[in-house]
Amino acid sequence: MGQFDFTTLPDRIATNSMKWKEVQEDQDLLPLWVADMDFLGFPAIHQTLEAFSAYQVYGYPSVSPSLFQAIQDWEKREHGYAIEKDSIVLIEGVVPAISVAIQAFTQENDAVLINTPVYPPFARTVRLNNRQLVTNSLIKANGHFEIDFDQLEKDIVENDVKLYLFCSPHNPGGRVWTKEELLKLGQLCQKYDVILVSDEIHQDMALFGHKHHTINTVSDSFKERSLILSSATKTFNIAGTKNSFVLIENPKLRKRFKDRQLANNQHEISTLGLLATEAALTEGQAWLEELKAVLEDNINFVVSYFEEHLPQVEVMKPEGTYLIWLDFSGTGLDHLEIGRKLREQAKVILNDGLTFGKEGKYHYRLNVAAPVHVIQEGCERIVKAFQ
């Protein structure tokens, strides 16, 4: 038995939770979709926010130097990345940071490349900013996603790509990229003068002995053209508090990013975000270690359960994150029929794979960040519906 509670399911139905909203209308639904966690939170965050609330003054905040130090200490301790305070830019979220980067470093109609399938806001943000979207398909090999580097180089050259928006660790496949893969990727960006924007929001959840490598620790030379986007929000389930950070070592790139951020009036951070992030990164290491053990157990359960009871559904075992990519193509059903079975018969809500790109056809994404009895219930429902 650990120090923290990962067995209690919080009652979120009446809390305006995005994840649980539809359950208000249909109590039989089990939401296993949007990437937030159904665990009780890290107690130190609750205590910090409770103390702030008790103060009863909620005016404009300034950023405490201790928050920057907490980010620096966390990056050094957890990821071996020594970062100067001046290289840290705070912003309300990783997705807003993607918009700012696209606006700061590209012009309308410039080509921006993403690997698909990938987190849906990647493609959406490129399109809404009137940039040319270039999709490079990941290939399924050795039980996980890999990058086709020959095709990647071809896509960069043929489309004159200006910015590469990369997901590391990968969502939805849970891939934790190796140092060798990241080296190749960074060298391609150098060769063709491409800005690399690396979304590393799942960096703290490398599992099963895999190690996350921040792109700037792979080669010092990559720092000249890279932006690393991260946050405590996924790790500690505090997305609603709104605070992320962008690590930009090149001062010229950093100035361009901050100028665009200011032009968009995206430079102010919620007090809750500042406080919750500092509490998480200062005191949360023990909680995170227990969380990762729970996630590994939940993932192992899902993999073995489907292998035994519904082998025609292929489970891509993630190397990191709490998200599992399920391939239903072996059922012989079309994509919409799979979705209907999941929603109407299994009564589970999963993420539709097609929202991640065309490669997501016949796929759905399962979130295992919940007490194990919830995950068991979801798997049993899915198996019963498809047997």
C-alpha positions in Angstrom: 0.0 0.0 0.0 1.4 3.3 -1.1 1.5 6.7 0.6 -1.2 8.1 -1.8 -4.7 7.1 -2.8 -5.0 5.8 -6.3 -8.1 3.6 -5.6 -10.8 6.1 -4.9 -12.9 7.3 -7.9 -13.8 11.0 -7.4 -17.4 11.9 -8.1 -16.9 14.3 -11.0 -20.4 14.2 -12.6 -21.7 17.4 -11.1 -18.4 19.4 -11.3 -18.7 20.6 -14.9 -15.9 18.2 -15.9 -15.4 18.0 -19.6 -14.6 14.3 -19.3 -17.8 13.4 -17.4 -20.2 15.9 -18.9 -22.1 13.4 -21.0 -22.6 11.2 -18.0 -25.1 13.8 -16.6 -27.4 12.8 -19.5 -26.7 9.1 -19.5 -25.6 7.7 -16.2 -24.6 4.4 -17.8 -21.8 5.9 -19.8 -18.2 5.3 -18.6 -15.8 8.0 -19.9 -12.3 6.8 -20.7 -11.4 9.4 -23.3 -10.0 13.0 -22.7 -6.5 13.0 -21.3 -7.1 13.8 -17.7 -7.0 11.5 -14.7 -9.7 10.1 -12.5 -7.5 9.9 -9.4 -7.6 12.1 -6.2 -5.1 14.9 -6.7 -1.7 15.3 -5.1 -2.5 16.6 -1.6 0.1 19.3 -1.5 -1.5 21.0 -4.5 -4.9 20.9 -2.7 -3.4 22.4 0.4 -1.6 25.2 -1.5 -4.8 26.2 -3.3 -6.9 26.0 -0.2 -4.5 28.3 1.6 -4.6 30.8 -1.3 -8.4 30.7 -1.3 -8.5 31.4 2.4 -6.6 34.6 1.9 -9.6 36.0 0.0 -7.7 38.3 -2.4 -7.6 37.2 -6.0 -5.8 40.1 -7.8 -3.1 40.1 -10.5 -0.2 37.9 -9.6 3.5 38.2 -10.2 5.7 35.2 -10.9 7.7 34.1 -7.9 11.4 33.4 -8.6 10.9 30.1 -6.7 8.6 28.9 -9.5 11.4 29.3 -12.1 13.8 27.5 -9.7 11.3 24.7 -9.3 11.1 24.3 -13.1 14.9 24.3 -13.3 15.3 21.8 -10.5 12.7 19.5 -12.0 14.2 19.5 -15.5 17.7 18.8 -14.1 16.6 16.1 -11.7 14.0 14.3 -13.8 15.5 14.8 -17.3 19.1 15.8 -16.9 18.4 19.1 -18.6 20.2 22.1 -17.2 18.2 25.2 -18.2 18.8 28.9 -17.4 16.0 30.9 -15.8 16.0 33.4 -18.8 15.2 30.5 -21.2 11.9 29.7 -19.5 8.8 31.4 -20.9 5.5 30.8 -19.1 2.3 30.6 -21.1 -1.2 29.3 -20.2 -1.0 26.1 -22.1 0.9 23.9 -24.6 -1.7 24.3 -27.3 -1.6 28.1 -27.1 2.2 27.9 -27.3 1.8 25.9 -30.5 -0.2 28.8 -32.0 2.3 31.4 -30.9 5.2 29.4 -32.3 3.5 29.0 -35.7 2.7 32.7 -35.8 6.1 33.8 -34.7 8.2 31.6 -37.0 6.2 31.1 -40.2 4.1 33.1 -42.6 0.7 32.3 -44.0 0.9 29.4 -46.5 4.2 28.3 -45.2 4.5 24.5 -44.7 4.3 23.0 -41.2 4.9 19.3 -40.7 3.4 16.9 -38.2 3.6 13.1 -37.8 0.2 11.4 -37.9 -1.7 10.0 -36.1 -1.2 12.7 -33.5 -3.0 14.8 -30.9 -5.8 16.6 -32.8 -5.0 20.2 -32.0 -1.7 19.9 -34.0 -3.5 19.7 -37.4 -6.3 22.0 -36.3 -3.9 24.8 -35.2 -1.9 24.6 -38.4 -5.0 24.9 -40.5 -6.7 27.7 -38.4 -3.5 29.8 -38.8 -3.7 29.4 -42.6 -0.5 27.4 -42.9 0.0 24.4 -45.3 -0.4 21.2 -43.3 2.1 18.5 -44.3 1.4 15.1 -42.7 4.1 12.4 -42.4 2.7 9.1 -41.5 4.2 7.1 -38.7 4.7 3.4 -39.5 3.7 0.6 -37.2 6.6 -1.8 -36.6 7.9 -3.9 -33.7 4.6 -3.3 -31.8 5.0 0.5 -31.8 5.1 3.6 -34.0 8.4 4.4 -35.8 9.4 7.3 -38.0 10.1 6.7 -41.7 13.1 9.0 -42.0 13.5 8.7 -45.7 9.9 9.8 -46.2 10.3 12.5 -43.6 13.3 14.0 -45.4 11.4 13.8 -48.7 8.4 15.5 -47.2 10.5 18.3 -45.7 12.3 19.0 -49.0 9.4 18.7 -51.4 7.2 21.0 -49.3 9.9 23.4 -48.2 8.8 22.8 -44.6 9.6 25.8 -42.2 8.4 24.3 -38.9 8.2 20.7 -37.6 5.7 20.2 -34.8 6.8 17.0 -33.0 5.1 15.0 -30.2 7.5 13.4 -27.6 6.4 11.2 -25.9 3.9 10.4 -28.6 0.1 10.9 -28.2 -1.8 8.6 -29.1 0.8 5.8 -29.5 2.7 6.2 -26.2 6.0 6.0 -28.0 9.0 7.2 -26.0 11.5 8.1 -28.8 15.1 6.9 -28.5 18.1 9.1 -28.4 19.1 7.8 -31.9 15.8 8.7 -33.4 15.8 12.1 -31.9 19.4 12.7 -33.2 18.3 11.9 -36.7 15.3 14.1 -36.4 17.3 17.0 -35.1 19.9 16.7 -37.8 17.3 16.8 -40.5 15.9 20.1 -39.0 19.5 21.5 -39.0 20.2 20.3 -42.6 17.0 22.0 -44.0 16.8 25.0 -41.6 13.5 23.9 -40.0 12.3 25.2 -36.6 11.6 22.3 -34.3 8.7 22.7 -31.8 8.7 19.7 -29.5 5.6 19.1 -27.4 7.0 17.2 -24.4 4.0 17.5 -22.1 4.0 13.8 -21.3 7.8 13.9 -20.5 7.4 12.8 -16.9 5.4 9.6 -17.8 8.0 7.4 -19.5 7.1 3.9 -18.2 8.5 0.3 -18.2 12.1 1.3 -18.0 11.9 3.7 -21.0 13.7 7.0 -20.7 12.5 10.3 -22.1 15.1 12.4 -23.8 14.5 16.2 -24.0 15.5 17.1 -27.6 18.0 19.7 -26.3 19.9 17.1 -24.3 20.6 15.0 -27.4 22.8 17.6 -29.0 23.7 21.1 -27.8 23.5 22.3 -31.4 19.7 21.6 -31.5 19.2 24.4 -29.0 19.7 26.9 -31.8 16.4 26.0 -33.5 14.2 24.3 -30.9 11.4 25.1 -28.6 10.4 22.6 -26.0 6.8 22.8 -24.7 6.0 21.2 -21.4 3.9 21.6 -18.2 3.0 20.0 -14.9 -0.6 19.8 -16.0 -0.6 16.3 -17.5 1.7 14.8 -14.9 -0.3 16.1 -11.9 -3.8 16.4 -13.5 -4.0 20.2 -13.1 -4.9 21.2 -16.6 -7.7 23.4 -15.3 -5.3 25.6 -13.5 -3.7 26.8 -16.8 0.1 27.1 -16.8 2.7 25.6 -19.1 6.3 26.5 -20.0 8.3 26.9 -23.1 12.1 26.3 -23.0 13.8 28.5 -25.7 17.6 28.7 -25.4 18.2 30.8 -28.5 17.7 34.4 -27.4 16.6 35.5 -30.9 13.9 32.8 -31.1 12.9 33.6 -27.6 12.4 37.3 -28.4 10.3 36.5 -31.5 8.1 34.1 -29.5 7.6 36.5 -26.6 6.8 39.4 -29.0 4.1 37.4 -30.6 2.8 36.2 -27.3 2.5 39.8 -26.1 0.8 40.8 -29.3 -1.8 38.1 -28.6 -2.0 39.1 -25.0 -1.1 35.6 -23.9 1.5 36.5 -21.4 -0.6 36.4 -18.2 -0.9 33.2 -16.2 -3.6 32.2 -13.7 -2.5 32.5 -10.1 -3.9 29.0 -9.6 -1.5 27.8 -12.3 1.5 29.4 -10.8 0.8 28.0 -7.3 -0.2 24.5 -8.4 2.8 24.1 -10.7 5.2 25.2 -8.0 3.7 22.8 -5.4 3.7 20.0 -7.9 7.3 20.4 -9.1 8.7 21.1 -5.6 7.0 18.3 -3.7 5.5 15.9 -6.2 8.2 13.4 -7.0 7.0 10.7 -4.6 3.4 11.0 -5.9 4.6 10.7 -9.5 6.5 7.5 -8.8 3.4 5.9 -7.2 1.3 7.1 -10.1 3.6 5.5 -12.7 3.5 2.2 -10.9 -0.4 2.3 -11.0 -0.4 3.2 -14.7 2.0 0.3 -15.5 -0.3 -2.1 -13.7 -3.4 -0.7 -15.5 -1.7 -0.9 -18.9 -0.5 -4.5 -18.3 -4.1 -5.4 -17.3 -5.5 -4.0 -20.6 -2.9 -5.7 -22.7 -3.4 -9.1 -21.1 -7.2 -8.8 -20.9 -7.6 -8.1 -24.6 -5.1 -10.8 -25.6 -7.1 -13.3 -23.7 -10.7 -12.2 -24.3 -10.7 -10.2 -27.6 -7.5 -10.9 -29.6 -8.9 -9.4 -32.7 -8.5 -6.0 -31.1 -4.8 -5.1 -31.3 -3.4 -3.2 -28.3 -0.4 -1.0 -28.9 1.3 -1.1 -25.5 2.5 2.4 -24.7 6.1 3.0 -23.5 4.9 6.2 -21.8 1.7 8.3 -21.1 -1.6 6.8 -19.8 -3.1 6.5 -23.3 -3.6 3.3 -25.3 -4.1 3.1 -29.0 -6.6 0.3 -29.9 -6.9 -1.2 -33.4 -10.3 -2.6 -34.1 -9.7 -3.5 -37.7 -9.5 -7.2 -36.9 -13.2 -7.1 -36.0 -14.2 -6.7 -39.6 -16.5 -3.8 -38.8 -16.4 -0.4 -40.4 -15.2 2.6 -38.4 -18.7 4.1 -37.6 -20.0 0.7 -36.6 -17.1 0.3 -34.2 -17.9 3.7 -32.7 -21.6 2.8 -32.3 -20.8 -0.4 -30.6 -18.5 1.3 -28.1 -21.0 4.1 -27.3 -24.4 2.3 -27.5 -23.5 -1.3 -26.5 -20.4 -1.1 -24.4 -21.4 2.3 -23.0 -17.9 3.6 -23.0 -16.6 6.9 -24.3 -13.2 6.6 -26.1 -11.5 9.1 -28.4 -12.3 8.5 -32.1 -9.1 7.6 -33.9 -10.0 9.5 -37.1 -9.6 12.8 -35.1 -5.9 12.0 -34.9 -5.5 11.7 -38.7 -6.5 9.3 -41.5 -4.2 6.7 -40.0 -6.7 6.5 -37.1 -9.4 4.7 -39.1 -10.6 1.6 -37.2 -8.7 2.9 -34.1 -9.9 4.4 -30.8 -7.9 5.8 -27.9 -8.4 4.5 -24.3 -7.3 6.5 -21.2 -6.2 4.2 -18.3 -5.6 6.9 -15.7 -8.3 5.8 -13.3 -8.6 3.3 -10.4 -8.0 -0.2 -11.7 -11.6 -1.3 -11.0 -12.8 1.4 -13.5 -10.4 0.1 -16.2 -11.5 -3.5 -15.6 -15.1 -2.4 -15.9 -14.4 -0.6 -19.2 -12.5 -3.5 -20.7 -15.2 -6.0 -19.7 -17.9 -3.8 -21.4 -15.9 -3.5 -24.6 -15.2 -7.3 -24.8 -18.9 -8.1 -24.1 -20.0 -5.8 -26.9 -17.6 -7.1 -29.5 -17.7 -10.9 -28.7 
